[in-house]
Amino acid sequence: MMETPAYIHVKEQTLKRIDEKMPPEEELQDLAELFKVFGDGTRLKILYVLLCSEMCVYDIAAVLGMSQSAISHQLRVLKQMDLVKNRRDGKTIFYSLADDHIVTILSQGLDHIEE
C-alpha cells in the first residue's frame, strides 16, 4: 500500500482503489511498448491492410507503394509484439492479424479520435 503524505487531499478509499487497479510495473512497461508500436503510421497501414486480407510482403508493399524491405522490417516489429502471425505456403509467407484484439484496438482508437 502507498504511504500517504500529510498534504495529499485524496481519500484513503481512493488510494486503495488506485493501488488495487494499478498493474505491476512490468505490465505497465509492456503496455507502453505495445502502444509505441501503434505510434507508427506505416505499421498502422499494414495492420489495416491485414484487417482486410491475409497477404504476403510483396503484395503489402505493392498495395502501400513501399519497398519490400521497409514492409519486412515493420512486419518483424509487429510479429515481435504478437500483433501479426504468419503461415508458409510453399516459398511464400502470408501475414495476418494475430487475433481480434487488434481489430478492437484499431476500431476503438479510431472511434476515440473521431468523437
GROMACS elastic network, one bead per residue, 0.5 to 0.9 nm:
[ bonds ]
;  ai    aj funct       b0    kb
    1    15     6  0.84090   500
    1    16     6  0.72766   500
    1    19     6  0.65450   500
    1    20     6  0.89599   500
    2    15     6  0.75237   500
    2    16     6  0.82212   500
    2    19     6  0.72838   500
    4     7     6  0.84199   500
    4     8     6  0.70745   500
    4    10     6  0.89093   500
    4    12     6  0.81551   500
    4    15     6  0.84201   500
    5     8     6  0.58248   500
    6     9     6  0.84319   500
    8    11     6  0.85697   500
   10    13     6  0.82892   500
   10    14     6  0.65198   500
   10    15     6  0.68899   500
   11    14     6  0.52562   500
   11    15     6  0.64890   500
   11    16     6  0.87522   500
   12    15     6  0.50673   500
   12    16     6  0.61651   500
   12    17     6  0.86610   500
   13    16     6  0.51005   500
   13    17     6  0.62681   500
   13    18     6  0.87189   500
   14    17     6  0.50557   500
   14    18     6  0.61954   500
   14    19     6  0.85573   500
   15    18     6  0.50736   500
   15    19     6  0.60979   500
   15    20     6  0.86174   500
   16    19     6  0.50328   500
   16    20     6  0.62062   500
   16    21     6  0.86968   500
   17    20     6  0.50807   500
   17    21     6  0.61671   500
   17    22     6  0.85219   500
   18    21     6  0.51767   500
   18    22     6  0.58661   500
   19    22     6  0.54236   500
   19    23     6  0.85494   500
   20    23     6  0.80530   500
   22    25     6  0.85874   500
   22    28     6  0.86421   500
   23    26     6  0.81257   500
   23    27     6  0.61242   500
   23    28     6  0.62859   500
   24    27     6  0.54197   500
   24    28     6  0.64179   500
   24    29     6  0.88789   500
   25    28     6  0.50645   500
   25    29     6  0.62742   500
   25    30     6  0.87043   500
   26    29     6  0.51427   500
   26    30     6  0.62772   500
   26    31     6  0.86522   500
   27    31     6  0.60801   500
   27    32     6  0.85371   500
   28    31     6  0.50207   500
   28    32     6  0.61328   500
   28    33     6  0.86435   500
   29    32     6  0.50283   500
   29    33     6  0.62558   500
   29    34     6  0.86643   500
   30    33     6  0.50783   500
   30    34     6  0.62369   500
   30    35     6  0.87726   500
   31    35     6  0.62932   500
   31    36     6  0.86401   500
   32    35     6  0.52088   500
   32    36     6  0.62549   500
   32    37     6  0.89164   500
   33    36     6  0.50330   500
   33    37     6  0.65885   500
   33    81     6  0.84184   500
   34    37     6  0.53586   500
   34    38     6  0.69809   500
   34    81     6  0.68138   500
   35    38     6  0.51735   500
   35    39     6  0.65545   500
   36    40     6  0.75350   500
   37    40     6  0.62896   500
   37    43     6  0.72691   500
   37    44     6  0.85212   500
   37    77     6  0.76686   500
   37    78     6  0.72648   500
   37    81     6  0.79521   500
   38    41     6  0.76742   500
   38    43     6  0.68762   500
   38    44     6  0.62902   500
   38   106     6  0.88705   500
   39    43     6  0.80694   500
   39    44     6  0.79127   500
   40    43     6  0.54570   500
   40    44     6  0.63624   500
   40    45     6  0.88337   500
   41    44     6  0.50349   500
   41    45     6  0.61857   500
   41    46     6  0.86716   500
   42    45     6  0.50678   500
   42    46     6  0.62640   500
   42    47     6  0.86698   500
   42    64     6  0.87891   500
   42    70     6  0.89810   500
   42    71     6  0.82075   500
   42    74     6  0.75208   500
   43    46     6  0.50583   500
   43    47     6  0.62116   500
   43    48     6  0.86780   500
   43    71     6  0.84709   500
   43    74     6  0.60700   500
   43    75     6  0.76460   500
   43    77     6  0.86033   500
   43    78     6  0.74131   500
   44    47     6  0.50359   500
   44    48     6  0.62271   500
   44    49     6  0.86451   500
   44   106     6  0.85165   500
   45    48     6  0.50880   500
   45    49     6  0.61954   500
   45    50     6  0.86335   500
   45    64     6  0.77342   500
   46    49     6  0.50528   500
   46    50     6  0.61952   500
   46    51     6  0.84786   500
   46    60     6  0.71327   500
   46    64     6  0.80707   500
   46    71     6  0.79427   500
   46    74     6  0.82573   500
   46    75     6  0.79586   500
   47    50     6  0.50662   500
   47    51     6  0.59990   500
   47    52     6  0.88654   500
   47    78     6  0.87276   500
   47    83     6  0.84046   500
   47    84     6  0.81227   500
   47    96     6  0.84261   500
   47    97     6  0.70858   500
   47   102     6  0.82398   500
   47   103     6  0.87629   500
   47   106     6  0.86127   500
   48    52     6  0.67332   500
   48    53     6  0.89949   500
   48   103     6  0.88041   500
   48   106     6  0.83926   500
   49    52     6  0.54748   500
   49    53     6  0.65287   500
   49    54     6  0.81661   500
   49    55     6  0.82257   500
   49    60     6  0.72366   500
   49    63     6  0.82238   500
   49    64     6  0.86196   500
   50    54     6  0.55063   500
   50    55     6  0.68289   500
   50    60     6  0.84917   500
   50    84     6  0.85162   500
   50    95     6  0.72757   500
   50    96     6  0.53782   500
   50    97     6  0.60092   500
   51    54     6  0.78576   500
   51    96     6  0.75782   500
   51    97     6  0.66529   500
   51   102     6  0.87835   500
   51   103     6  0.71468   500
   53    95     6  0.88050   500
   53    96     6  0.71052   500
   53    97     6  0.89634   500
   54    86     6  0.89371   500
   54    94     6  0.62303   500
   54    95     6  0.54705   500
   54    97     6  0.78558   500
   55    58     6  0.81134   500
   55    59     6  0.61506   500
   55    60     6  0.63309   500
   55    93     6  0.82038   500
   55    94     6  0.50726   500
   55    95     6  0.53673   500
   55    96     6  0.68443   500
   56    59     6  0.54518   500
   56    60     6  0.62966   500
   56    61     6  0.86552   500
   56    86     6  0.89954   500
   56    92     6  0.68716   500
   56    93     6  0.57396   500
   56    95     6  0.59150   500
   56    96     6  0.89630   500
   57    60     6  0.51439   500
   57    61     6  0.60424   500
   57    62     6  0.85477   500
   57    68     6  0.61378   500
   57    69     6  0.87304   500
   57    71     6  0.64797   500
   57    72     6  0.64654   500
   57    75     6  0.84048   500
   57    92     6  0.88030   500
   57    93     6  0.76153   500
   57    94     6  0.73744   500
   57    95     6  0.77031   500
   58    61     6  0.52167   500
   58    62     6  0.62289   500
   58    63     6  0.87224   500
   58    67     6  0.84546   500
   58    68     6  0.59694   500
   58    71     6  0.85194   500
   59    63     6  0.60615   500
   59    64     6  0.85271   500
   59    68     6  0.88073   500
   60    63     6  0.51476   500
   60    64     6  0.61305   500
   60    65     6  0.82925   500
   60    66     6  0.82188   500
   60    68     6  0.80284   500
   60    71     6  0.72409   500
   61    64     6  0.52660   500
   61    65     6  0.56696   500
   61    67     6  0.56543   500
   61    68     6  0.53655   500
   61    69     6  0.86358   500
   61    70     6  0.81174   500
   61    71     6  0.61230   500
   61    72     6  0.88794   500
   62    65     6  0.50435   500
   62    66     6  0.65520   500
   62    67     6  0.79264   500
   62    68     6  0.82905   500
   63    66     6  0.79669   500
   64    67     6  0.87773   500
   66    69     6  0.83875   500
   66    70     6  0.67844   500
   66    71     6  0.70772   500
   67    70     6  0.52891   500
   67    71     6  0.64333   500
   67    72     6  0.86295   500
   68    71     6  0.50931   500
   68    72     6  0.59543   500
   68    73     6  0.85132   500
   69    72     6  0.50986   500
   69    73     6  0.61790   500
   69    74     6  0.87433   500
   70    73     6  0.52151   500
   70    74     6  0.64039   500
   70    75     6  0.86642   500
   71    74     6  0.52043   500
   71    75     6  0.60272   500
   71    76     6  0.85599   500
   72    75     6  0.50374   500
   72    76     6  0.61473   500
   72    77     6  0.88064   500
   73    76     6  0.52217   500
   73    77     6  0.66695   500
   73    78     6  0.89221   500
   74    77     6  0.51316   500
   74    78     6  0.62583   500
   74    79     6  0.85681   500
   75    79     6  0.59241   500
   75    80     6  0.84636   500
   75    84     6  0.74921   500
   75    95     6  0.83682   500
   76    79     6  0.50792   500
   76    80     6  0.61270   500
   76    81     6  0.87206   500
   76    84     6  0.89356   500
   77    80     6  0.51473   500
   77    81     6  0.64475   500
   77    82     6  0.87843   500
   77    83     6  0.88040   500
   78    81     6  0.52507   500
   78    82     6  0.63500   500
   78    83     6  0.52471   500
   78    84     6  0.57776   500
   78    85     6  0.86316   500
   79    83     6  0.57294   500
   79    85     6  0.61813   500
   79    86     6  0.83601   500
   79    98     6  0.84751   500
   80    83     6  0.76728   500
   80    84     6  0.83864   500
   81    84     6  0.79117   500
   82    85     6  0.70157   500
   82    97     6  0.87970   500
   82    98     6  0.64024   500
   82    99     6  0.89367   500
   83    96     6  0.87408   500
   83    97     6  0.60457   500
   83    98     6  0.51136   500
   83    99     6  0.74327   500
   83   101     6  0.87169   500
   83   102     6  0.66841   500
   84    95     6  0.65747   500
   84    96     6  0.55459   500
   84    99     6  0.78806   500
   84   102     6  0.88767   500
   85    94     6  0.83933   500
   85    95     6  0.57209   500
   85    96     6  0.55714   500
   85    97     6  0.61284   500
   85    98     6  0.50529   500
   85    99     6  0.87459   500
   86    93     6  0.63689   500
   86    94     6  0.53878   500
   86    96     6  0.62734   500
   86    97     6  0.86367   500
   86    98     6  0.84865   500
   87    92     6  0.84210   500
   87    93     6  0.55783   500
   87    94     6  0.53625   500
   87    95     6  0.66871   500
   87    96     6  0.85512   500
   88    91     6  0.68213   500
   88    92     6  0.57578   500
   88    94     6  0.62422   500
   88    95     6  0.89904   500
   89    92     6  0.52873   500
   89    93     6  0.61786   500
   89    94     6  0.74266   500
   90    93     6  0.79442   500
   95    98     6  0.88728   500
   96    99     6  0.86875   500
   97   100     6  0.76581   500
   97   102     6  0.70419   500
   97   103     6  0.82593   500
   98   101     6  0.82230   500
   98   102     6  0.74550   500
   99   102     6  0.62121   500
   99   103     6  0.76977   500
  100   103     6  0.51884   500
  100   104     6  0.64415   500
  100   105     6  0.87957   500
  101   104     6  0.50166   500
  101   105     6  0.61531   500
  101   106     6  0.86239   500
  102   105     6  0.50722   500
  102   106     6  0.61506   500
  102   107     6  0.85348   500
  103   106     6  0.52454   500
  103   107     6  0.60731   500
  103   108     6  0.84673   500
  104   107     6  0.52166   500
  104   108     6  0.59064   500
  104   109     6  0.82863   500
  105   108     6  0.53341   500
  105   109     6  0.59599   500
  105   110     6  0.85367   500
  106   109     6  0.51655   500
  106   110     6  0.61623   500
  106   111     6  0.85692   500
  107   110     6  0.51216   500
  107   111     6  0.60365   500
  107   112     6  0.85453   500
  108   112     6  0.60660   500
  108   113     6  0.87708   500
  109   112     6  0.51013   500
  109   113     6  0.64757   500
  109   114     6  0.86857   500
  110   113     6  0.53305   500
  110   114     6  0.61165   500
  110   115     6  0.87521   500
  111   114     6  0.51948   500
  111   115     6  0.63379   500
  112   115     6  0.55476   500
